Amino acid sequence: MQVKINMDGGSRGNPGPGAAAYVIRDMQGNILSQEGYFIPHCTNNQAEYTALKLALIKCKELGATELFIEGDSLLLVKQFTGEYKIKNPDLQARMQVIRRLAQGFTIHIKHVLREFNKAPDALANKAMDLQQSVGFHPIKHLPDDGEIMTAPSKNNYVNGVAVTSVVRASTPKKSSKKQKPVEPSLFDF
């Protein structure tokens, strides 16, 4: 299933109270899910990263396979695509989680101007105003980062079946000592 995603994040005070938001639509434009996730204390970049993480979690719940993602954070888009390096250790760790969640999806991501990203911006602001999360068909189960990183990798599926590393019992090693050749006996013939 293909879906369109708009995402945004923000922080009042940077750092300060913030929110991450996503809006997921089907290809006809109908809203399948949207959520403004309140974060008591974060930076703008942390909120933007959280928005992408939440959108990926919800897409997995929806059974989506191909994602057309738009966001107004040029930094996040360029760091996700690898065009920009991630120097901040906290953002590096967050990107590891995002990349793990992205496995198994076909992702198209692009930067858009703020005026084309108003829906998630409004959700993020509503969550910050109310100081609580708001949404429509929000995420059912929000895994923590440890759960995400220890989950089986989608890269371990071949032909639709999970595969694991093969471990075999080791065979006894031959002795490295040279053995003397045995002289044939007259009775060996």
C-alpha positions as CSV (number, residue, x, y, z in Angstrom):
1,M,0.0,0.0,0.0
2,Q,1.3,3.4,-0.9
3,V,0.8,6.4,1.4
4,K,1.6,10.1,1.5
5,I,3.1,11.5,4.7
6,N,3.7,15.0,5.9
7,M,5.7,15.5,9.1
8,D,6.8,18.4,11.3
9,G,8.2,19.0,14.7
10,G,8.9,22.0,16.8
11,S,10.0,23.3,20.2
12,R,9.0,26.5,22.0
13,G,12.2,27.8,23.5
14,N,14.5,25.4,21.6
15,P,15.0,23.5,23.9
16,G,11.6,23.6,25.6
17,P,8.2,22.0,25.4
18,G,7.6,20.6,21.9
19,A,5.7,18.3,19.7
20,A,6.2,16.0,16.7
21,A,3.4,15.5,14.2
22,Y,2.6,13.4,11.2
23,V,-0.4,13.2,8.8
24,I,-0.7,10.0,6.7
25,R,-3.0,9.9,3.7
26,D,-3.9,7.3,1.1
27,M,-3.0,8.2,-2.5
28,Q,-6.5,9.8,-3.0
29,G,-5.8,12.2,-0.1
30,N,-8.0,10.7,2.6
31,I,-6.5,10.9,6.1
32,L,-5.7,7.5,7.5
33,S,-4.0,8.7,10.7
34,Q,-2.6,11.9,12.2
35,E,-1.0,12.6,15.5
36,G,0.5,15.5,17.4
37,Y,2.8,13.9,20.0
38,F,3.6,16.2,23.0
39,I,7.2,16.2,24.2
40,P,7.8,17.9,27.6
41,H,11.4,19.0,26.7
42,C,13.2,18.8,23.4
43,T,15.0,20.7,20.6
44,N,13.5,21.5,17.2
45,N,15.7,18.9,15.6
46,Q,14.7,16.2,18.2
47,A,11.1,17.0,17.5
48,E,11.6,16.7,13.7
49,Y,13.4,13.3,14.1
50,T,10.6,12.1,16.4
51,A,8.0,13.0,13.8
52,L,9.7,10.8,11.2
53,K,10.1,8.0,13.7
54,L,6.4,8.1,14.7
55,A,5.3,8.2,11.1
56,L,7.3,5.1,10.3
57,I,5.9,3.3,13.3
58,K,2.3,4.1,12.2
59,C,3.0,3.1,8.6
60,K,4.1,-0.3,9.8
61,E,0.8,-0.6,11.8
62,L,-1.1,0.3,8.7
63,G,0.7,-2.2,6.5
64,A,2.1,0.4,4.2
65,T,4.9,-0.6,1.8
66,E,5.8,2.5,-0.2
67,L,6.0,5.9,1.5
68,F,6.0,9.4,-0.1
69,I,7.3,11.6,2.7
70,E,7.4,15.4,2.8
71,G,8.9,17.5,5.6
72,D,9.9,21.1,6.0
73,S,13.2,20.3,7.8
74,L,15.9,20.4,5.1
75,L,18.4,19.2,7.7
76,L,16.4,16.1,8.5
77,V,15.7,15.2,4.8
78,K,19.4,15.7,3.9
79,Q,20.6,13.7,6.9
80,F,18.2,10.9,6.2
81,T,19.4,10.7,2.5
82,G,23.0,10.8,3.6
83,E,23.7,14.1,1.9
84,Y,24.6,15.7,5.2
85,K,26.6,14.2,8.0
86,I,25.0,13.9,11.5
87,K,27.5,15.3,13.9
88,N,25.3,15.5,17.0
89,P,25.5,12.2,19.0
90,D,21.9,12.3,20.1
91,L,20.7,12.8,16.5
92,Q,23.0,10.0,15.4
93,A,21.4,7.6,17.8
94,R,17.9,8.8,16.7
95,M,18.8,8.3,13.1
96,Q,19.9,4.7,13.8
97,V,16.4,4.0,15.2
98,I,14.8,5.7,12.2
99,R,16.9,3.7,9.7
100,R,16.0,0.5,11.5
101,L,12.3,1.4,11.2
102,A,12.7,2.3,7.6
103,Q,13.9,-1.2,6.6
104,G,11.3,-3.0,4.6
105,F,9.7,0.2,3.2
106,T,10.3,1.8,-0.2
107,I,10.9,5.5,0.8
108,H,10.7,8.6,-1.3
109,I,11.5,11.7,0.9
110,K,11.7,15.3,-0.1
111,H,11.9,18.8,1.4
112,V,8.9,21.1,1.0
113,L,8.4,24.7,2.1
114,R,6.5,25.4,5.3
115,E,3.4,26.6,3.4
116,F,3.0,23.1,1.9
117,N,3.3,21.4,5.3
118,K,0.6,23.2,7.3
119,A,-1.4,20.1,8.5
120,P,1.4,18.6,10.7
121,D,2.4,22.1,11.8
122,A,-1.1,22.7,13.1
123,L,-1.1,19.3,14.9
124,A,2.2,20.0,16.5
125,N,1.0,23.4,17.7
126,K,-2.2,22.0,19.1
127,A,-0.3,19.4,21.1
128,M,2.0,22.1,22.4
129,D,-0.9,24.4,23.3
130,L,-2.7,21.6,25.2
131,Q,0.5,20.1,26.5
132,Q,-0.8,16.7,25.6
133,S,-0.8,14.4,22.5
134,V,-3.8,14.7,20.1
135,G,-4.7,12.5,17.1
136,F,-7.0,10.6,14.8
137,H,-6.2,6.8,14.6
138,P,-2.9,7.4,16.5
139,I,-0.2,4.7,17.1
140,K,-1.6,1.7,19.0
141,H,1.7,0.5,20.4
142,L,4.6,2.9,20.8
143,P,7.7,0.8,21.2
144,D,10.7,2.3,22.9
145,D,14.0,2.6,21.1
146,G,15.5,-0.5,22.7
147,E,12.5,-2.6,21.5
148,I,13.0,-1.2,18.0
149,M,16.7,-1.9,17.8
150,T,16.4,-5.5,19.1
151,A,13.5,-6.4,16.9
152,P,14.4,-8.8,14.0
153,S,15.7,-7.0,11.0
154,K,13.5,-6.9,7.9
155,N,16.8,-7.6,6.0
156,N,16.6,-11.1,7.4
157,Y,13.6,-12.1,5.2
158,V,14.3,-14.0,2.0
159,N,11.3,-15.1,-0.2
160,G,9.0,-13.9,2.5
161,V,10.5,-16.2,5.2
162,A,12.6,-15.2,8.1
163,V,16.2,-16.6,7.9
164,T,18.8,-16.7,10.7
165,S,22.5,-17.3,10.9
166,V,23.4,-21.0,10.5
167,V,25.6,-22.4,13.3
168,R,27.0,-25.8,12.8
169,A,28.8,-28.1,15.2
170,S,32.5,-27.9,14.5
171,T,34.3,-30.9,13.2
172,P,37.3,-32.1,15.1
173,K,40.5,-30.6,13.8
174,K,43.2,-32.9,12.5
175,S,46.3,-33.1,14.5
176,S,49.0,-30.8,13.2
177,K,51.7,-33.3,14.2
178,K,53.3,-35.1,11.3
179,Q,52.9,-38.8,11.5
180,K,55.7,-41.1,10.5
181,P,55.0,-43.1,7.3
182,V,54.2,-46.7,8.0
183,E,56.5,-49.2,6.4
184,P,54.6,-51.8,4.6
185,S,54.9,-55.3,6.0
186,L,55.5,-58.4,3.9
187,F,52.1,-59.5,5.0
188,D,50.1,-56.4,3.7
189,F,49.9,-57.7,0.2
